[in-house]
């Protein structure tokens, strides 16, 4: 019984240490966005003729990322962080799920606490896709051309 109590105390101390380490590494200037997604394009948006990824800011200050891929396992925003006027976006899909060979648009909507300020430009860096600056026209989707 005494060994069990000692082992439990050691586990509690280890878990407390590891969570403290994580807190120290979090950048207080970064804001993580909340992500939702749905199949299709936003109302009034036409896809780019050469494909690519669409990026825009809505009138309510949310970020929209449009990708094309499988309808059964779409490529969506898995993480987005805002620091000042720079937004870092990571894309992904479920690697344990099969993908169909169709090509459909999926719109990921990222909401940051307080929204993206009107009148500001935001540099959006999407991993493995590229960078684009958006925000001046809240009704416009800008397209990052696909890499060749």
C-alpha positions in Angstrom: 0.0 0.0 0.0 2.9 2.3 0.9 4.5 1.7 -2.6 1.2 2.5 -4.3 0.8 5.8 -2.4 4.4 6.7 -3.3 3.8 5.9 -7.0 0.6 8.0 -7.1 2.4 11.0 -5.5 5.2 10.7 -8.1 2.7 10.6 -11.0 0.9 13.7 -9.6 4.2 15.6 -9.3 5.2 14.6 -12.9 1.9 15.7 -14.4 2.1 19.0 -12.5 5.6 19.6 -13.9 4.7 18.8 -17.5 1.6 21.1 -17.5 3.7 23.9 -16.0 6.2 23.5 -18.9 3.5 23.7 -21.5 2.1 27.0 -20.0 5.6 28.6 -20.1 5.9 27.8 -23.9 2.5 29.4 -24.9 3.0 32.7 -26.7 0.6 35.2 -25.0 0.4 37.3 -28.2 -1.1 34.4 -30.2 -4.8 33.9 -30.5 -6.1 30.5 -31.6 -9.1 30.5 -33.9 -12.2 28.3 -33.6 -12.7 26.4 -36.9 -15.9 25.1 -38.5 -16.3 23.8 -42.1 -18.9 22.8 -44.6 -19.0 21.5 -48.1 -19.5 24.1 -50.8 -18.5 27.6 -51.7 -19.8 30.7 -49.8 -22.8 32.4 -51.4 -21.8 34.4 -54.5 -18.2 33.0 -54.8 -17.1 31.5 -58.0 -14.1 29.0 -58.0 -10.8 30.1 -59.6 -10.4 28.8 -63.1 -7.0 27.4 -62.2 -7.8 25.9 -58.8 -5.9 26.8 -55.8 -7.0 27.9 -52.3 -9.4 30.8 -51.7 -8.9 33.2 -48.7 -11.1 36.0 -47.6 -12.5 38.0 -44.6 -16.3 38.1 -44.2 -18.3 41.2 -43.2 -18.5 39.9 -39.6 -14.7 39.6 -39.3 -14.2 35.8 -39.8 -11.6 34.2 -42.0 -12.7 31.9 -44.8 -10.4 29.3 -46.4 -11.7 27.4 -49.5 -10.0 24.2 -50.5 -10.8 21.6 -53.1 -10.6 17.8 -52.5 -12.4 14.7 -51.5 -16.0 15.0 -50.4 -15.6 12.1 -48.0 -12.4 13.4 -46.4 -11.9 17.1 -47.2 -8.8 19.1 -46.7 -9.8 21.6 -44.0 -8.2 24.1 -41.6 -6.9 22.1 -38.6 -5.4 25.1 -36.8 -5.2 28.8 -37.2 -3.4 31.4 -35.0 -3.5 35.1 -35.1 -0.5 37.3 -34.0 -1.0 41.0 -34.7 -1.9 41.1 -38.4 -0.4 37.7 -39.3 -2.4 34.5 -39.5 -0.8 31.1 -39.6 -3.0 28.4 -41.0 -2.5 24.6 -41.1 -4.5 22.4 -43.4 -5.1 18.7 -43.1 -7.5 15.8 -43.3 -8.2 12.5 -41.5 -5.2 10.3 -42.5 -7.1 7.3 -41.1 -10.1 7.8 -43.4 -10.3 6.9 -47.1 -10.7 9.7 -49.6 -12.9 9.6 -52.7 -11.6 10.7 -56.1 -14.1 13.5 -56.6 -13.1 17.2 -56.3 -15.4 19.4 -54.4 -15.0 22.8 -52.5 -15.0 22.9 -48.8 -15.1 26.2 -46.9 -13.4 26.4 -43.5 -14.5 29.4 -41.4 -12.1 30.6 -38.6 -13.5 32.8 -35.9 -11.0 34.7 -33.7 -12.2 36.3 -30.4 -13.2 39.8 -31.2 -13.1 39.2 -35.0 -10.6 40.5 -37.5 -10.6 44.3 -37.4 -12.2 46.1 -40.3 -9.9 48.2 -42.4 -6.8 46.2 -41.6 -4.8 44.0 -43.9 -3.9 40.5 -42.8 -1.1 38.4 -44.1 -2.3 34.8 -44.2 0.4 32.0 -44.4 -1.1 28.6 -45.3 1.3 25.7 -44.9 2.4 24.1 -48.1 0.3 26.5 -50.1 1.7 30.0 -49.8 1.0 33.5 -48.4 -1.6 36.1 -49.4 -2.7 39.4 -47.9 -6.5 39.9 -47.4 -8.9 42.1 -45.5 -9.3 45.3 -47.4 -12.4 44.1 -49.3 -14.5 42.0 -47.0 -16.6 40.6 -49.8 -13.7 39.4 -52.0 -12.1 36.0 -52.0 -8.5 36.0 -53.2 -7.0 32.9 -54.7 -3.6 31.4 -54.1 -2.6 29.7 -57.3 -1.7 26.0 -57.0 2.0 25.1 -56.9 3.2 23.5 -60.1 
